[in-house]
Amino acid sequence: MANPIDNKRAKVIGGIGAGFIAVFLLLKVFTGGGGGSDVPAPTNDFGSIQSTTTTTVPAPDIPGGSFDVFATKDPFAPVISIDNGTPSTPGVTGVTGSTGGGGSTTPTVGTAVAVVDVYDQAGTLVAAIRVGSTVYTVSAGDTFATSYMVVSLEGACAQLLYGDAPFQLCKGEEVIK
């Protein structure tokens, strides 16, 4: 014999399910859903008549007969040029072999820096460093070309500072700063 509690639970679940089905059917009937379509499928009223039409498109009217050409910009060229305001002296190209300990020339944006040579001079390691067209003979601790400082010299390489940015160059290497 079945337990009366199980029968009661089955009746409650069945009643809830029947209620959902009744609500669903009532909504379908009153909202007009679920029926077939009374609108007939579209038909071709022209039958099997085919016609071809050829249309020629005229050339576009361009004022002046050509396209406007605008000046292009080089994305790699600087937008502005920086003028240091220092007049150039004609006939003077640059001083080579100057001593370290400070120079009066300020490097411009995009100046080439190269280590020409690192050698021993009277027991002290010195380097010949080219900034632009000027060659400076410097040792560790020297400041040259206003913004550069030699941190250390070792072997054929120089540890340098440009402002507060450190970099290393070895003999024969060149970088743009």
C-alpha atoms as an extended CHARMM CRD file, in Angstrom:
* protein
*
       177  EXT
         1         1  MET       CA              0.0000000000        0.0000000000        0.0000000000  PROA      1               0.0000000000
         2         2  ALA       CA              1.3120000000        3.4530000000       -0.9330000000  PROA      2               0.0000000000
         3         3  ASN       CA              2.1560000000        5.9850000000        1.7040000000  PROA      3               0.0000000000
         4         4  PRO       CA             -0.5210000000        8.7370000000        1.9370000000  PROA      4               0.0000000000
         5         5  ILE       CA              2.1720000000       11.4540000000        2.1370000000  PROA      5               0.0000000000
         6         6  ASP       CA              3.6970000000       10.3280000000       -1.1910000000  PROA      6               0.0000000000
         7         7  ASN       CA              0.2230000000       10.3790000000       -2.8410000000  PROA      7               0.0000000000
         8         8  LYS       CA             -0.4180000000       13.8780000000       -1.5520000000  PROA      8               0.0000000000
         9         9  ARG       CA              2.9470000000       15.1270000000       -2.8870000000  PROA      9               0.0000000000
        10        10  ALA       CA              2.2290000000       13.6070000000       -6.3220000000  PROA      10              0.0000000000
        11        11  LYS       CA             -1.1910000000       15.2900000000       -6.4190000000  PROA      11              0.0000000000
        12        12  VAL       CA              0.2940000000       18.7080000000       -5.5590000000  PROA      12              0.0000000000
        13        13  ILE       CA              3.0100000000       18.4230000000       -8.2230000000  PROA      13              0.0000000000
        14        14  GLY       CA              0.4750000000       17.2090000000      -10.8050000000  PROA      14              0.0000000000
        15        15  GLY       CA             -1.8830000000       20.1030000000       -9.9690000000  PROA      15              0.0000000000
        16        16  ILE       CA              0.8780000000       22.6790000000      -10.3800000000  PROA      16              0.0000000000
        17        17  GLY       CA              1.8920000000       21.1450000000      -13.7310000000  PROA      17              0.0000000000
        18        18  ALA       CA             -1.7330000000       21.1290000000      -14.9500000000  PROA      18              0.0000000000
        19        19  GLY       CA             -2.0660000000       24.8010000000      -13.9290000000  PROA      19              0.0000000000
        20        20  PHE       CA              1.0170000000       25.7770000000      -15.9760000000  PROA      20              0.0000000000
        21        21  ILE       CA             -0.3090000000       23.9250000000      -19.0140000000  PROA      21              0.0000000000
        22        22  ALA       CA             -3.7240000000       25.5980000000      -18.7100000000  PROA      22              0.0000000000
        23        23  VAL       CA             -2.1630000000       29.0800000000      -18.4580000000  PROA      23              0.0000000000
        24        24  PHE       CA              0.0470000000       28.3520000000      -21.4800000000  PROA      24              0.0000000000
        25        25  LEU       CA             -2.8990000000       27.2120000000      -23.6220000000  PROA      25              0.0000000000
        26        26  LEU       CA             -5.0390000000       30.1990000000      -22.6220000000  PROA      26              0.0000000000
        27        27  LEU       CA             -2.2470000000       32.6080000000      -23.5660000000  PROA      27              0.0000000000
        28        28  LYS       CA             -1.8440000000       30.9240000000      -26.9540000000  PROA      28              0.0000000000
        29        29  VAL       CA             -5.5410000000       31.1530000000      -27.7180000000  PROA      29              0.0000000000
        30        30  PHE       CA             -6.0440000000       34.7710000000      -26.6170000000  PROA      30              0.0000000000
        31        31  THR       CA             -2.8040000000       36.1780000000      -28.0440000000  PROA      31              0.0000000000
        32        32  GLY       CA             -3.2430000000       34.5500000000      -31.4350000000  PROA      32              0.0000000000
        33        33  GLY       CA             -0.0310000000       32.5560000000      -31.3530000000  PROA      33              0.0000000000
        34        34  GLY       CA              0.5210000000       29.1300000000      -32.8070000000  PROA      34              0.0000000000
        35        35  GLY       CA             -1.9170000000       29.3220000000      -35.7210000000  PROA      35              0.0000000000
        36        36  GLY       CA             -1.1300000000       29.0800000000      -39.4140000000  PROA      36              0.0000000000
        37        37  SER       CA             -0.4800000000       32.1330000000      -41.5420000000  PROA      37              0.0000000000
        38        38  ASP       CA             -3.3940000000       33.6190000000      -43.4960000000  PROA      38              0.0000000000
        39        39  VAL       CA             -1.0240000000       35.6470000000      -45.7170000000  PROA      39              0.0000000000
        40        40  PRO       CA             -0.2370000000       33.8100000000      -48.9560000000  PROA      40              0.0000000000
        41        41  ALA       CA              3.3630000000       33.3750000000      -50.0790000000  PROA      41              0.0000000000
        42        42  PRO       CA              4.6150000000       36.0870000000      -52.4660000000  PROA      42              0.0000000000
        43        43  THR       CA              4.3250000000       35.2780000000      -56.1250000000  PROA      43              0.0000000000
        44        44  ASN       CA              5.9090000000       36.7180000000      -59.2560000000  PROA      44              0.0000000000
        45        45  ASP       CA              3.2430000000       38.7650000000      -61.0740000000  PROA      45              0.0000000000
        46        46  PHE       CA              5.4390000000       39.0930000000      -64.1750000000  PROA      46              0.0000000000
        47        47  GLY       CA              5.4000000000       35.4290000000      -65.0330000000  PROA      47              0.0000000000
        48        48  SER       CA              8.2940000000       34.3170000000      -67.1920000000  PROA      48              0.0000000000
        49        49  ILE       CA              8.9320000000       37.6630000000      -68.8790000000  PROA      49              0.0000000000
        50        50  GLN       CA             12.5550000000       38.6990000000      -68.5540000000  PROA      50              0.0000000000
        51        51  SER       CA             14.0230000000       41.9740000000      -69.6770000000  PROA      51              0.0000000000
        52        52  THR       CA             17.5520000000       43.3000000000      -69.5290000000  PROA      52              0.0000000000
        53        53  THR       CA             18.3870000000       46.9670000000      -69.2260000000  PROA      53              0.0000000000
        54        54  THR       CA             21.8350000000       48.3710000000      -69.9080000000  PROA      54              0.0000000000
        55        55  THR       CA             22.7390000000       51.5810000000      -68.1240000000  PROA      55              0.0000000000
        56        56  THR       CA             25.9420000000       53.4640000000      -68.7550000000  PROA      56              0.0000000000
        57        57  VAL       CA             27.3280000000       55.5000000000      -65.8880000000  PROA      57              0.0000000000
        58        58  PRO       CA             28.9500000000       58.7860000000      -66.9230000000  PROA      58              0.0000000000
        59        59  ALA       CA             32.4590000000       59.5890000000      -65.7020000000  PROA      59              0.0000000000
        60        60  PRO       CA             32.4950000000       61.5770000000      -62.4620000000  PROA      60              0.0000000000
        61        61  ASP       CA             32.7650000000       65.3130000000      -62.8320000000  PROA      61              0.0000000000
        62        62  ILE       CA             36.1010000000       66.3540000000      -61.3140000000  PROA      62              0.0000000000
        63        63  PRO       CA             36.7330000000       70.0890000000      -61.0670000000  PROA      63              0.0000000000
        64        64  GLY       CA             39.9470000000       70.9880000000      -62.8400000000  PROA      64              0.0000000000
        65        65  GLY       CA             40.1450000000       67.5340000000      -64.3990000000  PROA      65              0.0000000000
        66        66  SER       CA             42.2120000000       65.9300000000      -61.6250000000  PROA      66              0.0000000000
        67        67  PHE       CA             42.2120000000       65.1460000000      -57.9520000000  PROA      67              0.0000000000
        68        68  ASP       CA             43.4580000000       67.6700000000      -55.4340000000  PROA      68              0.0000000000
        69        69  VAL       CA             46.9280000000       66.7980000000      -54.2200000000  PROA      69              0.0000000000
        70        70  PHE       CA             47.8510000000       67.9240000000      -50.7420000000  PROA      70              0.0000000000
        71        71  ALA       CA             51.3280000000       68.0980000000      -49.2780000000  PROA      71              0.0000000000
        72        72  THR       CA             52.2080000000       64.9240000000      -47.4290000000  PROA      72              0.0000000000
        73        73  LYS       CA             53.8550000000       64.7690000000      -44.0370000000  PROA      73              0.0000000000
        74        74  ASP       CA             56.8750000000       62.6650000000      -43.2200000000  PROA      74              0.0000000000
        75        75  PRO       CA             55.9640000000       60.8590000000      -39.9590000000  PROA      75              0.0000000000
        76        76  PHE       CA             59.6530000000       60.5030000000      -39.1070000000  PROA      76              0.0000000000
        77        77  ALA       CA             60.5840000000       64.1650000000      -39.5630000000  PROA      77              0.0000000000
        78        78  PRO       CA             60.3140000000       66.4010000000      -36.4950000000  PROA      78              0.0000000000
        79        79  VAL       CA             57.3510000000       68.7500000000      -36.5450000000  PROA      79              0.0000000000
        80        80  ILE       CA             59.4050000000       71.6300000000      -35.1770000000  PROA      80              0.0000000000
        81        81  SER       CA             63.0810000000       72.3690000000      -35.4200000000  PROA      81              0.0000000000
        82        82  ILE       CA             64.9900000000       73.4880000000      -32.3580000000  PROA      82              0.0000000000
        83        83  ASP       CA             67.2640000000       76.4740000000      -32.8310000000  PROA      83              0.0000000000
        84        84  ASN       CA             69.9760000000       76.7870000000      -30.2030000000  PROA      84              0.0000000000
        85        85  GLY       CA             70.4360000000       80.4460000000      -31.0180000000  PROA      85              0.0000000000
        86        86  THR       CA             74.2150000000       80.1020000000      -31.2980000000  PROA      86              0.0000000000
        87        87  PRO       CA             75.5830000000       81.7470000000      -34.4140000000  PROA      87              0.0000000000
        88        88  SER       CA             77.9030000000       79.6410000000      -36.5000000000  PROA      88              0.0000000000
        89        89  THR       CA             81.3350000000       80.9060000000      -37.3770000000  PROA      89              0.0000000000
        90        90  PRO       CA             82.1960000000       80.3500000000      -41.0310000000  PROA      90              0.0000000000
        91        91  GLY       CA             85.3350000000       78.3230000000      -41.6540000000  PROA      91              0.0000000000
        92        92  VAL       CA             85.4190000000       76.5860000000      -38.2140000000  PROA      92              0.0000000000
        93        93  THR       CA             84.2910000000       72.9730000000      -38.4010000000  PROA      93              0.0000000000
        94        94  GLY       CA             85.0990000000       71.5300000000      -34.9910000000  PROA      94              0.0000000000
        95        95  VAL       CA             87.9260000000       71.0690000000      -32.5870000000  PROA      95              0.0000000000
        96        96  THR       CA             89.6070000000       67.6960000000      -32.3230000000  PROA      96              0.0000000000
        97        97  GLY       CA             91.8160000000       66.5530000000      -29.4970000000  PROA      97              0.0000000000
        98        98  SER       CA             90.3050000000       68.8130000000      -26.8490000000  PROA      98              0.0000000000
        99        99  THR       CA             90.8770000000       67.9290000000      -23.2240000000  PROA      99              0.0000000000
       100       100  GLY       CA             88.2010000000       66.6530000000      -20.8690000000  PROA      100             0.0000000000
       101       101  GLY       CA             86.8330000000       68.3880000000      -17.8530000000  PROA      101             0.0000000000
       102       102  GLY       CA             84.1000000000       70.3390000000      -19.5780000000  PROA      102             0.0000000000
       103       103  GLY       CA             83.1980000000       71.7930000000      -22.8800000000  PROA      103             0.0000000000
       104       104  SER       CA             81.0960000000       74.7470000000      -23.8090000000  PROA      104             0.0000000000
       105       105  THR       CA             79.1370000000       73.2250000000      -26.6770000000  PROA      105             0.0000000000
       106       106  THR       CA             75.6400000000       71.9720000000      -26.0110000000  PROA      106             0.0000000000
       107       107  PRO       CA             74.6370000000       68.9720000000      -28.1100000000  PROA      107             0.0000000000
       108       108  THR       CA             71.4870000000       69.3810000000      -30.1600000000  PROA      108             0.0000000000
       109       109  VAL       CA             68.6540000000       66.9040000000      -30.4790000000  PROA      109             0.0000000000
       110       110  GLY       CA             69.8120000000       63.8960000000      -32.4400000000  PROA      110             0.0000000000
       111       111  THR       CA             73.5650000000       64.2780000000      -31.9040000000  PROA      111             0.0000000000
       112       112  ALA       CA             75.7920000000       61.3210000000      -32.7590000000  PROA      112             0.0000000000
       113       113  VAL       CA             77.9810000000       60.0790000000      -29.8920000000  PROA      113             0.0000000000
       114       114  ALA       CA             80.8040000000       57.6110000000      -30.5800000000  PROA      114             0.0000000000
       115       115  VAL       CA             83.7540000000       56.1250000000      -28.7310000000  PROA      115             0.0000000000
       116       116  VAL       CA             86.6990000000       56.6480000000      -31.0510000000  PROA      116             0.0000000000
       117       117  ASP       CA             89.3500000000       55.0370000000      -28.8320000000  PROA      117             0.0000000000
       118       118  VAL       CA             90.0380000000       53.9350000000      -25.2490000000  PROA      118             0.0000000000
       119       119  TYR       CA             93.7140000000       53.9360000000      -24.2400000000  PROA      119             0.0000000000
       120       120  ASP       CA             96.1730000000       54.3240000000      -21.3640000000  PROA      120             0.0000000000
       121       121  GLN       CA             97.7370000000       57.7710000000      -20.9750000000  PROA      121             0.0000000000
       122       122  ALA       CA            100.4020000000       58.0750000000      -18.2620000000  PROA      122             0.0000000000
       123       123  GLY       CA             98.8190000000       55.3120000000      -16.1690000000  PROA      123             0.0000000000
       124       124  THR       CA             95.2510000000       56.6590000000      -16.4950000000  PROA      124             0.0000000000
       125       125  LEU       CA             92.6380000000       55.1100000000      -18.7870000000  PROA      125             0.0000000000
       126       126  VAL       CA             91.2600000000       57.8150000000      -21.1120000000  PROA      126             0.0000000000
       127       127  ALA       CA             88.7820000000       57.7610000000      -23.9780000000  PROA      127             0.0000000000
       128       128  ALA       CA             88.4280000000       59.7880000000      -27.1370000000  PROA      128             0.0000000000
       129       129  ILE       CA             84.6870000000       60.3680000000      -27.4910000000  PROA      129             0.0000000000
       130       130  ARG       CA             83.1470000000       62.1780000000      -30.4610000000  PROA      130             0.0000000000
       131       131  VAL       CA             79.9680000000       64.2240000000      -29.9030000000  PROA      131             0.0000000000
       132       132  GLY       CA             78.7450000000       65.5740000000      -33.2260000000  PROA      132             0.0000000000
       133       133  SER       CA             81.9660000000       66.6750000000      -34.9270000000  PROA      133             0.0000000000
       134       134  THR       CA             83.9290000000       67.4600000000      -31.7390000000  PROA      134             0.0000000000
       135       135  VAL       CA             86.2550000000       64.8620000000      -30.1810000000  PROA      135             0.0000000000
       136       136  TYR       CA             86.7770000000       65.0140000000      -26.3970000000  PROA      136             0.0000000000
       137       137  THR       CA             89.5970000000       63.2800000000      -24.5240000000  PROA      137             0.0000000000
       138       138  VAL       CA             88.0720000000       62.3180000000      -21.1730000000  PROA      138             0.0000000000
       139       139  SER       CA             88.6870000000       60.0750000000      -18.1750000000  PROA      139             0.0000000000
       140       140  ALA       CA             86.3670000000       58.6300000000      -15.5020000000  PROA      140             0.0000000000
       141       141  GLY       CA             84.3900000000       61.3490000000      -13.7060000000  PROA      141             0.0000000000
       142       142  ASP       CA             84.7860000000       63.9820000000      -16.4350000000  PROA      142             0.0000000000
       143       143  THR       CA             81.8160000000       65.9450000000      -17.7780000000  PROA      143             0.0000000000
       144       144  PHE       CA             81.9290000000       66.9300000000      -21.4400000000  PROA      144             0.0000000000
       145       145  ALA       CA             79.6660000000       68.4810000000      -24.0760000000  PROA      145             0.0000000000
       146       146  THR       CA             77.5590000000       69.9390000000      -21.2330000000  PROA      146             0.0000000000
       147       147  SER       CA             75.2280000000       66.9260000000      -20.8240000000  PROA      147             0.0000000000
       148       148  TYR       CA             77.5460000000       63.9140000000      -20.8700000000  PROA      148             0.0000000000
       149       149  MET       CA             79.5610000000       62.3790000000      -18.0260000000  PROA      149             0.0000000000
       150       150  VAL       CA             82.0040000000       59.4700000000      -18.0080000000  PROA      150             0.0000000000
       151       151  VAL       CA             81.0330000000       57.0880000000      -15.1970000000  PROA      151             0.0000000000
       152       152  SER       CA             83.7960000000       54.5470000000      -15.8090000000  PROA      152             0.0000000000
       153       153  LEU       CA             86.1980000000       53.2240000000      -18.4270000000  PROA      153             0.0000000000
       154       154  GLU       CA             86.9590000000       49.5200000000      -18.6270000000  PROA      154             0.0000000000
       155       155  GLY       CA             88.7280000000       47.6810000000      -21.4160000000  PROA      155             0.0000000000
       156       156  ALA       CA             87.5420000000       49.2040000000      -24.6830000000  PROA      156             0.0000000000
       157       157  CYS       CA             84.1670000000       50.3560000000      -23.2810000000  PROA      157             0.0000000000
       158       158  ALA       CA             82.8950000000       53.4990000000      -21.5740000000  PROA      158             0.0000000000
       159       159  GLN       CA             79.9530000000       53.7510000000      -19.1640000000  PROA      159             0.0000000000
       160       160  LEU       CA             78.3740000000       57.1600000000      -19.8210000000  PROA      160             0.0000000000
       161       161  LEU       CA             75.5250000000       59.3130000000      -18.5620000000  PROA      161             0.0000000000
       162       162  TYR       CA             73.4570000000       61.5550000000      -20.8200000000  PROA      162             0.0000000000
       163       163  GLY       CA             71.6300000000       63.7620000000      -18.3400000000  PROA      163             0.0000000000
       164       164  ASP       CA             70.5160000000       61.0440000000      -15.9370000000  PROA      164             0.0000000000
       165       165  ALA       CA             70.1750000000       58.2500000000      -18.5360000000  PROA      165             0.0000000000
       166       166  PRO       CA             73.0470000000       55.7320000000      -18.3990000000  PROA      166             0.0000000000
       167       167  PHE       CA             74.3650000000       54.0040000000      -21.5170000000  PROA      167             0.0000000000
       168       168  GLN       CA             77.4470000000       52.0850000000      -22.6050000000  PROA      168             0.0000000000
       169       169  LEU       CA             79.5080000000       52.4530000000      -25.7500000000  PROA      169             0.0000000000
       170       170  CYS       CA             82.5200000000       50.4420000000      -26.7990000000  PROA      170             0.0000000000
       171       171  LYS       CA             85.2890000000       51.4090000000      -29.2190000000  PROA      171             0.0000000000
       172       172  GLY       CA             83.8420000000       51.8490000000      -32.7200000000  PROA      172             0.0000000000
       173       173  GLU       CA             80.1980000000       52.0490000000      -31.5760000000  PROA      173             0.0000000000
       174       174  GLU       CA             78.0160000000       55.0900000000      -32.2200000000  PROA      174             0.0000000000
       175       175  VAL       CA             74.5890000000       56.0980000000      -30.9320000000  PROA      175             0.0000000000
       176       176  ILE       CA             72.2460000000       59.0570000000      -31.5080000000  PROA      176             0.0000000000
       177       177  LYS       CA             71.3650000000       60.9530000000      -28.3360000000  PROA      177             0.0000000000
